[in-house]
Amino acid sequence: MTDPSGEPPAFRDPDAGDAAAPDAPPLTRAEARRAIADADADADAGSSFQAHVRAARSEFEQQIDRAKADFEQVNDRINARTGRNLLLATLIGLAIGAVVLGSLLFVKSLFLIFAIPVCLLGVFEFSRALQTAGRRIDIVPQLVVAAIITLSGFFLGHWTHWVITFACVAALIVWRLLAQMAAHDGRRYGDVLTDVLVTGFVAVYVSFLASLTLVLLRQEQGEYWLLGMIVAVVAADTGAYASGLAFGKHPMAPRISPKKTWEGFAGGAVATMAIAGGYGLLVLHVPIWVGIVLGVVIFGCATVGDLGESMIKRDLGIKDMSSWLPGHGGVLDRLDSILPSAAAALALYFLFFPMVSP
């Protein structure tokens, strides 16, 4: 509808009321079209920006998905070659390392809170594995003996610790014989003898060797020597693992541990000597050759311990002692290199500590 002059009616703000009408200047038809075109342009610009944002987000999500798929593919290849979840194993190893490092560097007696439960778990899973293989092992007496031996290693003198260890092993053997006599199951003499020998072996291999870490810990500056031993063992394991993964072609002991190679052995030896030499010079304040000797001895003991436990597991017909530590296996699978190394580290401490510079 137009007014008598033929012009379109003036546009008004509907909320403005009749009183405001005389003050609102009328819009021409061209101005009205421009206003509508500007509004449409603003709407198109807003929708175009939203579309651009959606496209960028979609592209980013696709890149994340591709990166995730590539990582999982690489991780699967590594896991297939190594036989374990490398990422999860690394995270668990870092967490354990943080606990050990914190306890040794701040209040070394706190290491007991970590060491004793670990020792008890190692005894428990080893005993259960032996039971599964048909051996008669008394788990509760083994755990009690493990606690007594480890505590005596920290709180009592050397000779007292040795005497208590001998008494505990003897008590375990007597307990096993009495339990066999009470069973009346007609077990053969050879099986009974094997049970007795295995009973004593568990106490010596796990409980006694683990207690030597606490004997070393209570010595003057013993926490630094204990940490050096652990660092050397980790260097041996990591160096052998990395070099074996990258260059390994020649199996070292295929019947015992098929994945270990001579290339990994060489890489582990070099890494251990380098790390131990630097640690001895900077932390223990001993000549660098003492640190290298420490690295050579610890590497040898760690290798023997690793192969020895692999031979035990192969004899028992199992891959890991347990699955309590994802990516690592069981607790004893992580202690296999440390247990024999503890005895060597203690002997090296008594041999070389007088050479420590003030």
C-alpha positions in Angstrom: 0.0 0.0 0.0 1.4 3.4 -0.9 0.5 6.9 0.1 -1.2 9.3 -2.5 2.3 10.6 -3.6 3.3 7.2 -4.8 6.2 6.8 -2.4 6.4 3.7 -0.1 5.4 4.2 3.5 8.2 5.2 6.0 9.8 2.3 7.9 9.4 2.7 11.6 10.6 0.8 14.6 7.7 -1.2 15.9 8.8 -0.7 19.5 9.2 3.0 19.1 5.5 4.0 19.6 3.4 6.5 17.8 5.0 9.5 19.6 8.4 8.7 18.0 7.0 8.4 14.5 7.3 12.1 13.6 11.1 12.0 14.6 12.0 8.9 12.5 13.2 9.9 9.0 11.5 7.7 6.3 13.7 5.3 4.3 13.6 5.3 0.5 13.2 2.1 -1.4 16.9 2.0 -2.4 18.0 2.4 1.2 15.6 -0.4 2.3 17.1 -2.7 -0.3 20.7 -1.8 0.8 19.7 -2.5 4.4 18.3 -5.9 3.5 21.4 -6.7 1.3 23.7 -5.8 4.2 21.8 -8.0 6.6 22.0 -10.9 4.1 25.8 -10.3 3.7 26.3 -10.3 7.5 24.3 -13.6 7.7 26.4 -15.1 4.8 29.7 -14.0 6.5 28.6 -15.6 9.8 27.7 -18.9 8.1 30.9 -18.8 6.1 33.0 -18.3 9.3 31.2 -21.2 11.0 31.7 -23.4 8.0 35.4 -22.6 8.0 35.6 -23.4 11.7 33.9 -26.7 11.2 36.2 -27.6 8.3 39.3 -26.7 10.4 38.1 -28.8 13.3 37.3 -31.7 11.0 40.8 -31.6 9.5 42.4 -31.4 12.9 40.5 -34.4 14.1 41.5 -36.3 11.0 45.1 -35.5 11.6 44.8 -36.6 15.2 43.2 -39.9 14.1 46.0 -40.5 11.5 48.7 -39.8 14.1 47.0 -42.1 16.6 46.7 -44.8 14.0 50.4 -44.4 13.0 51.5 -44.5 16.6 49.5 -47.6 17.4 50.9 -49.3 14.3 54.5 -48.5 15.3 53.7 -49.5 18.9 52.2 -52.8 17.8 55.3 -53.6 15.7 57.6 -52.9 18.7 55.4 -54.9 21.0 55.4 -57.8 18.6 59.2 -57.7 18.4 59.8 -57.2 22.2 56.9 -59.3 23.5 55.7 -56.6 25.9 53.9 -53.2 26.0 56.8 -50.8 25.8 54.9 -47.6 26.6 53.1 -49.1 29.6 56.4 -50.7 30.8 58.2 -47.4 30.5 55.6 -45.5 32.5 55.6 -48.2 35.3 59.4 -48.2 35.3 59.5 -44.4 35.7 57.0 -44.5 38.6 59.0 -47.2 40.4 62.2 -45.2 39.8 60.6 -42.1 41.2 59.7 -43.9 44.4 63.1 -45.5 44.8 65.0 -42.3 44.0 62.8 -40.2 46.5 63.3 -42.7 49.3 67.0 -43.1 48.9 67.8 -39.4 48.5 65.7 -37.9 51.3 65.2 -40.4 54.1 66.9 -43.7 53.4 65.0 -45.6 56.1 61.9 -45.0 54.0 63.3 -47.4 51.5 62.3 -50.2 53.9 58.6 -49.3 53.1 59.3 -50.1 49.5 61.9 -52.9 49.7 60.2 -55.3 52.2 56.8 -55.4 50.4 58.6 -56.0 47.1 60.6 -58.8 48.6 57.5 -60.4 50.0 55.7 -60.1 46.7 58.7 -61.7 45.0 58.7 -64.6 47.4 54.9 -65.1 47.1 54.8 -65.2 43.3 57.9 -67.5 43.1 56.3 -69.8 45.6 53.0 -69.8 43.7 54.8 -70.6 40.4 56.6 -73.5 42.1 53.3 -74.8 43.5 51.8 -74.6 40.0 54.7 -76.7 38.7 53.9 -79.4 41.4 56.4 -78.5 44.1 55.4 -78.4 47.8 56.2 -74.9 49.1 54.9 -73.5 52.3 54.0 -69.9 51.4 53.2 -68.5 54.8 56.4 -69.7 56.5 58.3 -68.4 53.4 56.8 -64.9 53.9 57.5 -64.9 57.6 61.1 -65.9 57.0 61.5 -63.3 54.2 60.4 -60.5 56.6 62.7 -61.6 59.3 65.8 -61.9 57.1 65.2 -58.5 55.4 64.6 -56.7 58.7 67.7 -58.3 60.2 69.8 -57.1 57.3 69.0 -53.5 58.1 68.8 -53.5 61.9 71.3 -56.1 63.0 75.1 -56.7 62.5 76.6 -58.7 59.7 77.3 -61.9 61.6 73.9 -61.8 63.3 72.3 -61.4 59.9 74.1 -64.4 58.6 73.2 -66.5 61.6 69.5 -65.5 61.4 69.5 -66.4 57.7 71.0 -69.8 58.4 68.5 -70.4 61.2 65.5 -69.3 59.0 66.5 -71.6 56.1 67.0 -74.5 58.5 63.6 -73.8 60.1 61.9 -73.8 56.6 63.5 -77.2 55.8 62.4 -78.7 59.1 58.9 -77.3 58.6 58.7 -78.8 55.1 59.8 -82.2 56.4 57.3 -82.2 59.2 54.5 -81.1 56.8 55.5 -84.0 54.5 55.4 -86.5 57.4 52.0 -85.2 58.4 50.7 -85.5 54.9 51.1 -89.3 54.6 50.6 -89.1 50.8 53.2 -91.5 49.7 55.3 -88.9 48.0 58.5 -90.3 46.5 61.9 -89.7 48.1 63.2 -87.8 45.1 60.2 -85.4 45.1 60.6 -84.8 48.8 64.3 -84.0 48.4 63.5 -81.6 45.6 60.9 -79.9 47.7 63.4 -79.4 50.5 66.1 -78.0 48.2 63.6 -75.7 46.5 62.4 -74.5 49.9 65.9 -73.4 50.9 66.6 -72.0 47.5 63.6 -69.6 47.6 64.8 -68.2 50.9 68.4 -67.7 49.8 67.7 -66.5 46.2 65.0 -64.0 47.0 64.9 -63.2 50.7 68.7 -63.3 51.5 69.9 -61.5 48.3 67.2 -58.9 48.8 68.3 -58.3 52.3 71.8 -57.5 51.1 70.4 -54.3 49.6 69.4 -53.2 53.1 72.8 -54.2 54.5 74.4 -51.9 51.9 71.8 -49.2 52.6 72.7 -48.9 56.3 76.4 -48.3 55.6 77.9 -44.9 55.6 76.9 -43.3 52.2 75.4 -46.7 51.5 72.3 -45.1 49.9 74.5 -43.7 47.1 76.2 -47.0 46.4 72.8 -48.8 46.4 71.4 -46.2 44.0 74.6 -46.6 41.8 73.9 -50.3 41.7 70.3 -49.8 40.6 71.4 -47.2 38.0 74.0 -49.6 36.6 71.4 -52.4 36.4 68.9 -50.1 34.7 71.6 -49.0 32.3 72.5 -52.6 31.5 68.9 -53.5 30.9 68.1 -50.4 28.8 71.3 -50.5 26.8 70.9 -54.2 26.0 67.2 -53.7 25.1 67.8 -50.7 22.8 70.9 -52.1 21.0 69.3 -55.5 20.7 66.1 -53.9 19.2 68.1 -51.8 16.8 70.9 -54.2 15.8 70.2 -57.6 17.3 70.8 -60.5 14.8 72.8 -63.1 16.6 71.0 -64.9 19.5 73.0 -65.1 22.7 71.3 -68.0 24.5 68.4 -69.2 22.2 67.4 -72.1 24.4 67.1 -69.9 27.5 66.1 -66.5 26.2 65.5 -66.3 22.5 65.2 -62.5 22.3 68.7 -61.8 23.8 71.4 -61.1 21.3 75.1 -60.5 21.3 74.6 -57.1 19.9 72.3 -56.3 22.9 75.0 -57.7 25.2 77.6 -55.4 23.7 75.3 -52.4 23.9 74.4 -53.1 27.5 78.1 -53.5 28.5 79.0 -50.1 26.9 76.1 -48.3 28.4 76.7 -49.8 31.9 80.4 -48.9 31.9 79.8 -45.4 30.7 77.0 -44.7 33.2 78.7 -46.4 36.1 82.0 -44.6 35.4 80.4 -41.2 35.4 78.3 -42.0 38.5 81.3 -43.2 40.4 83.3 -40.1 39.5 80.5 -37.5 40.1 78.5 -39.1 42.9 80.6 -41.7 44.7 83.8 -39.6 44.4 85.9 -42.5 43.4 88.4 -42.7 40.5 86.7 -43.3 37.2 88.3 -46.7 36.8 86.5 -47.8 40.0 83.2 -46.8 38.5 84.0 -48.7 35.3 84.9 -51.8 37.4 81.6 -51.4 39.3 79.9 -51.2 35.9 81.6 -54.4 34.6 80.9 -56.4 37.7 77.3 -55.2 38.0 76.7 -55.9 34.3 78.0 -59.4 34.6 75.9 -60.1 37.6 72.8 -58.6 36.0 73.2 -60.7 32.9 73.7 -63.9 34.9 70.7 -63.0 37.1 68.5 -62.3 34.0 69.5 -65.5 32.2 69.2 -67.5 35.5 65.6 -66.4 36.1 64.8 -67.1 32.4 66.1 -70.6 32.8 64.0 -71.1 35.9 60.9 -69.9 34.1 61.6 -72.1 31.1 62.0 -75.1 33.5 58.6 -74.2 35.1 57.0 -73.7 31.7 55.9 -70.1 32.2 56.7 -66.8 30.4 56.4 -64.5 33.5 56.3 -65.1 37.2 53.0 -63.2 37.3 51.2 -60.3 35.6 51.1 -57.8 38.5 53.3 -55.3 36.6 51.8 -54.8 33.1 54.6 -54.7 30.5 57.1 -56.2 32.9 55.5 -59.4 34.1 56.0 -60.1 37.8 57.9 -58.5 40.6 60.6 -61.1 40.4 61.0 -60.5 36.7 62.2 -57.0 37.7 64.3 -58.3 40.6 66.2 -60.9 38.6 69.1 -58.6 37.7 69.1 -56.8 41.0 69.3 -59.7 43.4 72.7 -61.1 42.4 74.0 -57.5 41.8 73.2 -56.6 45.4 75.8 -59.1 46.6 78.4 -57.7 44.2 77.6 -54.1 45.1 78.1 -54.8 48.8 81.4 -56.5 48.2 82.6 -53.6 46.0 81.5 -51.1 48.7 83.7 -52.8 51.3 86.6 -53.0 48.8 86.5 -49.5 47.4 84.8 -47.3 50.0 88.1 -46.5 51.7 89.2 -44.8 48.3 86.3 -42.3 48.5 87.7 -38.8 48.4 86.6 -36.5 51.2 
